[in-house]
Amino acid sequence: MTPATVRLAFIGGEHVHFPGVLAAALVSPTAEVVGVCIPGDELRNYYARLHPDLAFFSHADELYERARPQAIVTCADNRRSAEVAMEAAERGIHIMTEKPLAADLALAREMAGAAERHGIRLMVNWKTCWQPAIHTAKRLADEGRVGRLLGMYHREGHGGPPADFAAQGPAARVGWGWLIDREANGGGAAVDFCCYGAAISRWFMGQPDDVLARGGHYGKGGYEVEDSAIMVLGYPHGHSVAEGTWAQPALPVRLPTMFYGEAGTIAVTTPYEIRWGTASPGQLASSEVEVITAGPLPPHFGSGPDYFTYCLLHDQPFQGLTSLDVSLDTQEILEAGLLSMASGHRVGLPMTG
């Protein structure tokens, strides 16, 4: 008989996504949260007060011995998450990590290699994957409704680290602290936010041939990593744009994610709505635009923990954005983009070494 739930533990609570991912796991019908390991005393005590019914541990060895998880979620920083994942793989424990896969391509490849050697499953949690509209857009694109895709545009951004984040308590101090640390994050806004557009482009259009990027620290002070970046992904028959910023003005307006095809365009305007249309030969623009409210996704697409544990229980592959192949390729795009930002030159893919 198939077990009803997966014994799931968390290792690391540094990521700003940690509270939301933990909350999702606690209500998931296919997950049983059996423990949380956070090494830092202040951060661990902070979350232990918020979740008095959960078992908290200061050392991973103790968690593995006493909680006996079948799978873990790591919400540590991008560099430490790789270390956590490789240790879990050696123990035969399945792993879900927050986006992107790691702080750099070498670590990402090490994680993938460890998962393969030890026969465990490794999934990356992309928040975009739990939004119905992107799946409707993918279906329309795959059906050829707008013809061959020529490009994509995606912008992700917010105002970045608050000036007083260090005084806002342990979650903000730790969460923002590692994001603005190049060693722990792998970069700045380029890694944090360009990863979304890179992953979506890889999912829809495949791996690009090259990457040309520009970025820098243009806004407020207090840290040195780039607060804005743009990456142009080159394909044989088009290009995509992945843009990310921590210097976004306060106006809460999100630009649509755009997919441009030979015969039409798809705009993902909200997580639940798309607009699309086609143009006849000779038309400069579509005369009619269809607005579609995306239908609900299957229940196990409710969150990262839902999907992760469901696929483990039912022996189903991680597909689409969550697949390891897409996340590895996304990490390669980011690496090429960072090299391009530093050199000012286009960087070809695949990258060797």
C-alpha positions in Angstrom: 0.0 0.0 0.0 1.3 3.5 -0.9 2.0 5.6 2.3 -0.3 8.6 2.7 2.4 11.1 3.6 6.2 11.7 3.3 8.2 12.3 6.5 9.5 15.8 5.6 12.1 17.9 7.4 13.5 21.3 6.9 17.2 22.1 7.1 18.1 25.8 7.1 15.7 28.7 7.6 17.8 31.5 6.2 15.9 31.9 3.0 13.2 34.7 3.0 10.9 32.1 1.4 11.2 29.8 4.4 8.1 30.9 6.3 5.9 30.5 3.3 7.3 27.1 2.3 7.0 25.8 5.8 3.4 27.0 6.1 2.6 25.2 2.8 4.2 22.0 4.0 2.3 22.1 7.3 -1.1 22.1 5.4 0.0 19.7 2.6 -2.1 16.5 2.6 1.0 14.5 1.5 3.6 15.9 3.9 4.2 15.2 7.6 6.7 17.8 8.9 8.8 15.9 11.4 11.5 18.5 12.3 13.3 21.7 11.5 17.1 22.2 11.8 18.4 25.8 12.0 22.0 26.1 13.2 21.8 29.7 14.4 20.4 30.1 17.9 18.6 33.4 17.4 16.9 32.4 14.1 16.0 28.9 15.4 14.5 30.4 18.6 12.6 32.9 16.6 10.9 30.3 14.5 10.5 27.9 17.4 8.4 30.5 19.2 6.2 30.8 16.1 5.8 27.0 15.8 5.8 25.6 19.3 4.4 22.3 18.1 7.3 21.5 15.8 10.6 19.8 16.8 13.6 22.1 16.3 17.2 21.0 16.1 20.5 22.8 16.1 22.4 20.1 14.2 21.5 18.1 11.2 22.9 14.8 12.6 20.4 15.1 15.5 17.5 15.8 13.1 18.4 12.8 11.0 18.7 10.5 14.0 15.6 11.6 15.9 13.2 12.8 13.2 14.0 10.1 10.6 12.9 12.1 7.5 12.4 10.5 4.1 12.9 13.8 2.4 14.2 17.3 3.2 13.6 20.9 2.1 16.6 23.1 2.4 15.9 26.8 2.8 19.5 27.7 3.6 21.5 30.2 1.5 22.4 29.3 -2.0 25.9 28.0 -1.1 25.0 26.2 2.1 22.0 24.6 0.5 24.3 22.8 -1.9 26.2 21.4 1.1 23.0 20.4 2.8 21.7 18.7 -0.3 24.9 16.7 -0.9 24.9 15.5 2.7 21.3 14.4 2.4 22.0 12.6 -0.9 24.7 10.6 0.9 22.1 9.6 3.5 19.7 8.5 0.7 17.3 11.4 1.5 15.3 13.1 -1.3 15.8 16.9 -1.6 13.8 20.0 -2.5 15.8 23.2 -2.6 14.7 26.8 -3.3 15.5 28.5 -6.6 18.0 28.7 -8.1 19.7 25.3 -7.7 22.9 26.7 -6.2 25.3 29.7 -5.9 27.2 28.7 -9.0 27.3 26.1 -11.8 30.0 24.0 -10.3 28.0 23.5 -7.1 24.8 22.8 -9.1 26.7 20.1 -11.1 28.0 18.6 -7.9 24.5 18.4 -6.5 23.1 16.7 -9.6 26.0 14.3 -9.6 25.4 13.4 -5.9 21.7 12.8 -6.5 22.5 10.5 -9.4 25.2 8.5 -7.5 23.0 7.9 -4.5 19.8 7.3 -6.4 17.8 10.1 -4.8 15.4 12.7 -6.2 16.3 16.4 -6.4 13.8 19.1 -7.1 14.0 22.9 -7.3 11.0 25.0 -6.0 10.1 27.7 -8.5 7.1 29.8 -7.3 6.1 30.4 -11.0 5.3 26.7 -11.3 2.3 26.9 -8.9 0.6 29.7 -11.0 -2.1 28.4 -13.4 -1.6 31.1 -16.1 2.0 30.0 -17.0 0.8 26.5 -17.6 -2.0 27.7 -19.9 0.5 29.8 -21.8 2.8 26.7 -22.2 -0.1 24.7 -23.5 -1.0 27.3 -26.1 2.6 27.6 -27.1 3.1 23.8 -27.4 -0.1 23.6 -29.5 1.4 26.1 -31.9 -1.3 28.7 -31.4 1.1 31.6 -32.0 3.5 29.8 -34.3 7.2 29.2 -33.6 8.3 31.2 -30.6 10.8 34.0 -31.4 11.3 35.3 -27.9 10.2 35.9 -24.4 10.3 38.8 -21.9 10.2 38.4 -18.1 10.9 41.0 -15.5 11.0 40.3 -11.8 11.7 42.9 -9.2 11.0 44.7 -5.9 12.6 47.5 -3.9 15.4 45.4 -2.5 16.8 45.2 1.0 15.2 47.8 3.4 17.7 50.3 4.7 16.9 49.1 8.3 16.7 45.4 7.5 19.4 44.6 10.1 17.1 46.1 12.8 14.0 44.3 11.8 14.6 41.0 13.6 16.4 37.8 12.9 14.4 36.7 9.8 15.0 39.9 7.9 18.6 40.3 9.2 19.6 36.8 8.2 17.4 36.6 5.1 18.6 39.9 3.5 22.1 39.5 4.9 23.0 36.5 2.8 21.3 37.8 -0.3 23.6 40.8 -0.5 26.7 38.5 0.2 28.2 37.5 -3.2 29.7 34.4 -1.7 26.5 33.1 -0.2 24.1 34.1 -2.9 26.4 33.8 -6.0 25.7 37.4 -7.0 22.9 39.9 -6.3 19.7 40.6 -8.2 21.0 38.8 -11.3 21.0 35.5 -9.4 17.9 36.3 -7.3 15.6 37.5 -10.0 17.0 36.9 -13.5 16.8 33.2 -12.7 13.0 33.3 -13.2 13.1 34.6 -16.8 16.0 32.3 -17.6 14.1 29.3 -16.3 10.9 30.2 -18.1 12.8 30.8 -21.4 14.6 27.4 -21.0 11.2 25.7 -20.4 9.5 27.2 -23.3 12.3 27.6 -25.9 15.1 25.3 -24.8 18.7 26.2 -23.9 20.0 29.3 -25.7 23.2 29.4 -27.7 24.7 32.4 -25.8 24.0 35.0 -23.2 24.8 38.8 -23.2 24.2 40.6 -19.9 24.6 43.9 -18.3 24.1 44.9 -14.6 25.4 46.9 -11.7 24.7 48.6 -8.5 22.7 51.7 -9.5 20.5 52.5 -6.6 20.6 52.8 -2.8 23.7 52.0 -0.8 24.4 49.5 2.0 25.7 46.6 -0.2 28.0 46.0 -3.2 26.3 43.3 -5.3 24.4 44.3 -8.4 20.9 45.6 -7.7 19.8 45.5 -11.4 20.6 43.1 -14.3 19.4 42.2 -17.7 20.3 39.1 -19.7 19.6 38.5 -23.4 19.5 34.9 -24.2 20.4 34.2 -27.9 18.6 31.5 -29.9 19.1 30.6 -33.6 15.7 32.2 -34.4 15.2 34.8 -31.8 16.1 35.9 -28.3 14.6 36.2 -24.8 15.1 38.8 -22.1 15.4 38.0 -18.4 15.5 41.1 -16.2 15.8 41.4 -12.5 16.0 44.3 -10.0 16.1 45.3 -6.4 15.7 48.9 -7.3 12.1 48.9 -8.5 10.0 52.0 -7.8 7.3 51.6 -5.3 4.4 51.5 -7.8 3.1 47.9 -7.5 2.7 47.2 -11.2 4.1 44.0 -12.7 4.9 43.8 -16.4 3.3 40.8 -18.2 5.5 37.9 -19.1 5.4 38.0 -22.9 5.8 35.2 -25.5 6.3 36.3 -29.1 5.6 33.9 -31.9 5.7 34.1 -35.6 1.9 34.3 -35.8 0.9 35.9 -32.5 1.6 36.8 -28.9 0.8 35.5 -25.4 0.8 37.8 -22.4 0.7 36.3 -18.9 -0.9 39.3 -17.2 -1.5 37.8 -13.7 -0.9 34.4 -12.1 -4.4 33.5 -13.2 -5.0 35.3 -16.5 -3.5 35.4 -20.0 -4.2 37.5 -23.1 -3.4 36.2 -26.5 -4.0 36.9 -30.1 -2.8 36.1 -33.6 -2.3 38.4 -36.6 -3.1 37.6 -40.2 -0.4 38.2 -42.9 -0.1 41.9 -43.5 -1.5 42.8 -40.1 0.7 44.9 -37.8 -1.2 43.7 -34.7 -4.0 41.3 -33.7 -7.5 42.7 -34.3 -8.9 40.5 -31.6 -7.4 39.6 -28.2 -8.8 36.7 -26.2 -8.7 36.9 -22.4 -8.5 33.6 -20.7 -8.9 32.9 -17.0 -6.6 29.9 -16.4 -8.3 26.9 -15.0 -7.3 25.4 -11.7 -4.2 23.2 -11.5 -4.4 19.7 -10.1 -4.3 19.8 -6.2 -0.7 18.6 -6.0 0.3 21.8 -7.9 -0.8 23.8 -4.9 2.8 24.5 -3.6 6.3 23.2 -3.8 5.9 20.8 -0.8 2.6 19.5 -2.3 4.2 18.7 -5.6 7.4 17.3 -4.2 5.8 14.9 -1.8 3.1 13.9 -4.2 5.6 12.9 -6.9 7.7 11.0 -4.3 4.7 9.1 -3.1 3.5 8.2 -6.6 6.9 7.8 -8.2 6.2 10.5 -10.8 9.0 12.6 -12.4 9.5 16.2 -11.6 8.5 17.9 -14.8 8.6 21.4 -16.4 10.2 24.1 -14.3 10.9 21.7 -11.4 12.9 19.2 -13.5 16.6 19.0 -12.7 17.5 19.4 -16.4 15.7 22.8 -16.6 17.3 24.0 -13.3 20.8 22.9 -14.3 20.5 24.7 -17.6 19.1 27.7 -15.8 22.2 27.7 -13.6 24.4 27.6 -16.7 22.5 30.6 -18.1 23.1 32.6 -14.9 26.8 31.7 -14.8 27.1 32.8 -18.4 25.2 36.0 -17.6 27.5 36.9 -14.7 30.6 36.3 -16.8 29.1 38.5 -19.5 28.4 41.2 -17.0 32.0 41.1 -15.8 33.6 41.0 -19.3 31.2 43.0 -21.4 31.2 40.2 -24.0 28.7 37.6 -25.1 29.3 34.1 -23.5 28.5 31.0 -25.5 26.8 27.9 -24.3 27.3 25.2 -23.4 30.0 26.1 -20.9 32.7 23.5 -20.5 34.5 22.5 -17.3 
